[in-house]
Amino acid sequence: MQGLQYQVDKEPLLNIPLVDTDDKAIKKKIIHCVDDLLQLYPVRDTALFSGRKNIENNILYLEREINKLVYELYGLTAEEIAIVEKNS
Protein backbone atom coordinates (compact mmCIF):
# COMPACT_ATOMS: atom_id res chain seq x y z
CA MET A 1 0.00 0.00 0.00
CA GLN A 2 1.12 3.47 -0.78
CA GLY A 3 -1.26 5.71 1.12
CA LEU A 4 -4.74 4.51 0.22
CA GLN A 5 -3.65 3.07 -3.12
CA TYR A 6 -2.15 -0.28 -3.94
CA GLN A 7 1.33 -0.16 -5.34
CA VAL A 8 2.26 -2.76 -7.92
CA ASP A 9 5.96 -3.11 -8.61
CA LYS A 10 6.83 -4.45 -12.03
CA GLU A 11 9.86 -6.46 -10.89
CA PRO A 12 7.94 -9.29 -9.19
CA LEU A 13 5.61 -9.48 -12.19
CA LEU A 14 8.56 -9.79 -14.56
CA ASN A 15 9.81 -12.79 -12.58
CA ILE A 16 6.64 -14.84 -13.12
CA PRO A 17 7.69 -17.82 -15.26
CA LEU A 18 5.42 -17.69 -18.30
CA VAL A 19 5.71 -20.49 -20.79
CA ASP A 20 5.13 -20.42 -24.52
CA THR A 21 4.98 -23.44 -26.72
CA ASP A 22 5.04 -24.27 -30.38
CA ASP A 23 3.03 -27.42 -29.67
CA LYS A 24 -0.08 -26.71 -31.72
CA ALA A 25 -1.88 -29.79 -30.38
CA ILE A 26 -1.68 -28.59 -26.77
CA LYS A 27 -2.73 -25.08 -27.77
CA LYS A 28 -5.69 -26.50 -29.70
CA LYS A 29 -6.78 -28.65 -26.74
CA ILE A 30 -6.61 -25.72 -24.33
CA ILE A 31 -8.56 -23.48 -26.71
CA HIS A 32 -11.20 -26.19 -27.18
CA CYS A 33 -11.59 -26.66 -23.40
CA VAL A 34 -11.86 -22.92 -22.80
CA ASP A 35 -14.43 -22.55 -25.57
CA ASP A 36 -16.48 -25.35 -24.03
CA LEU A 37 -16.22 -23.75 -20.58
CA LEU A 38 -17.38 -20.41 -21.92
CA GLN A 39 -20.48 -22.12 -23.27
CA LEU A 40 -21.16 -24.09 -20.08
CA TYR A 41 -20.90 -21.32 -17.48
CA PRO A 42 -23.97 -19.34 -18.63
CA VAL A 43 -25.99 -22.54 -19.14
CA ARG A 44 -25.16 -23.71 -15.61
CA ASP A 45 -26.44 -20.47 -14.14
CA THR A 46 -29.85 -20.91 -15.75
CA ALA A 47 -30.16 -24.72 -15.57
CA LEU A 48 -32.68 -26.50 -13.43
CA PHE A 49 -31.28 -28.24 -10.38
CA SER A 50 -31.46 -31.69 -12.00
CA GLY A 51 -29.35 -30.63 -14.98
CA ARG A 52 -27.03 -28.32 -13.09
CA LYS A 53 -25.06 -31.18 -11.48
CA ASN A 54 -24.23 -32.67 -14.89
CA ILE A 55 -23.09 -29.28 -16.19
CA GLU A 56 -20.97 -28.71 -13.08
CA ASN A 57 -19.35 -32.14 -13.57
CA ASN A 58 -18.52 -31.20 -17.17
CA ILE A 59 -17.03 -27.92 -15.98
CA LEU A 60 -14.87 -29.69 -13.39
CA TYR A 61 -13.70 -32.18 -16.03
CA LEU A 62 -12.70 -29.41 -18.44
CA GLU A 63 -10.93 -27.45 -15.70
CA ARG A 64 -8.94 -30.57 -14.75
CA GLU A 65 -8.03 -31.14 -18.40
CA ILE A 66 -6.74 -27.58 -18.70
CA ASN A 67 -4.74 -28.05 -15.50
CA LYS A 68 -3.17 -31.24 -16.86
CA LEU A 69 -2.19 -29.49 -20.09
CA VAL A 70 -0.65 -26.57 -18.19
CA TYR A 71 1.25 -28.97 -15.94
CA GLU A 72 2.57 -30.66 -19.08
CA LEU A 73 3.61 -27.33 -20.60
CA TYR A 74 5.56 -26.43 -17.48
CA GLY A 75 7.01 -29.93 -17.17
CA LEU A 76 5.84 -30.32 -13.59
CA THR A 77 6.65 -33.50 -11.72
CA ALA A 78 4.02 -35.47 -9.80
CA GLU A 79 5.36 -33.97 -6.57
CA GLU A 80 5.08 -30.42 -7.92
CA ILE A 81 1.56 -31.09 -9.18
CA ALA A 82 0.60 -32.35 -5.72
CA ILE A 83 1.87 -29.12 -4.18
CA VAL A 84 -0.04 -26.98 -6.67
CA GLU A 85 -3.26 -28.90 -6.21
CA LYS A 86 -2.93 -28.95 -2.43
CA ASN A 87 -2.66 -25.16 -2.41
CA SER A 88 -5.54 -24.50 -4.79
C-alpha positions as CSV (number, residue, x, y, z in Angstrom):
1,M,0.0,0.0,0.0
2,Q,1.1,3.5,-0.8
3,G,-1.3,5.7,1.1
4,L,-4.7,4.5,0.2
5,Q,-3.6,3.1,-3.1
6,Y,-2.1,-0.3,-3.9
7,Q,1.3,-0.2,-5.3
8,V,2.3,-2.8,-7.9
9,D,6.0,-3.1,-8.6
10,K,6.8,-4.5,-12.0
11,E,9.9,-6.5,-10.9
12,P,7.9,-9.3,-9.2
13,L,5.6,-9.5,-12.2
14,L,8.6,-9.8,-14.6
15,N,9.8,-12.8,-12.6
16,I,6.6,-14.8,-13.1
17,P,7.7,-17.8,-15.3
18,L,5.4,-17.7,-18.3
19,V,5.7,-20.5,-20.8
20,D,5.1,-20.4,-24.5
21,T,5.0,-23.4,-26.7
22,D,5.0,-24.3,-30.4
23,D,3.0,-27.4,-29.7
24,K,-0.1,-26.7,-31.7
25,A,-1.9,-29.8,-30.4
26,I,-1.7,-28.6,-26.8
27,K,-2.7,-25.1,-27.8
28,K,-5.7,-26.5,-29.7
29,K,-6.8,-28.7,-26.7
30,I,-6.6,-25.7,-24.3
31,I,-8.6,-23.5,-26.7
32,H,-11.2,-26.2,-27.2
33,C,-11.6,-26.7,-23.4
34,V,-11.9,-22.9,-22.8
35,D,-14.4,-22.5,-25.6
36,D,-16.5,-25.4,-24.0
37,L,-16.2,-23.8,-20.6
38,L,-17.4,-20.4,-21.9
39,Q,-20.5,-22.1,-23.3
40,L,-21.2,-24.1,-20.1
41,Y,-20.9,-21.3,-17.5
42,P,-24.0,-19.3,-18.6
43,V,-26.0,-22.5,-19.1
44,R,-25.2,-23.7,-15.6
45,D,-26.4,-20.5,-14.1
46,T,-29.8,-20.9,-15.8
47,A,-30.2,-24.7,-15.6
48,L,-32.7,-26.5,-13.4
49,F,-31.3,-28.2,-10.4
50,S,-31.5,-31.7,-12.0
51,G,-29.3,-30.6,-15.0
52,R,-27.0,-28.3,-13.1
53,K,-25.1,-31.2,-11.5
54,N,-24.2,-32.7,-14.9
55,I,-23.1,-29.3,-16.2
56,E,-21.0,-28.7,-13.1
57,N,-19.4,-32.1,-13.6
58,N,-18.5,-31.2,-17.2
59,I,-17.0,-27.9,-16.0
60,L,-14.9,-29.7,-13.4
61,Y,-13.7,-32.2,-16.0
62,L,-12.7,-29.4,-18.4
63,E,-10.9,-27.4,-15.7
64,R,-8.9,-30.6,-14.8
65,E,-8.0,-31.1,-18.4
66,I,-6.7,-27.6,-18.7
67,N,-4.7,-28.0,-15.5
68,K,-3.2,-31.2,-16.9
69,L,-2.2,-29.5,-20.1
70,V,-0.7,-26.6,-18.2
71,Y,1.3,-29.0,-15.9
72,E,2.6,-30.7,-19.1
73,L,3.6,-27.3,-20.6
74,Y,5.6,-26.4,-17.5
75,G,7.0,-29.9,-17.2
76,L,5.8,-30.3,-13.6
77,T,6.6,-33.5,-11.7
78,A,4.0,-35.5,-9.8
79,E,5.4,-34.0,-6.6
80,E,5.1,-30.4,-7.9
81,I,1.6,-31.1,-9.2
82,A,0.6,-32.4,-5.7
83,I,1.9,-29.1,-4.2
84,V,0.0,-27.0,-6.7
85,E,-3.3,-28.9,-6.2
86,K,-2.9,-28.9,-2.4
87,N,-2.7,-25.2,-2.4
88,S,-5.5,-24.5,-4.8
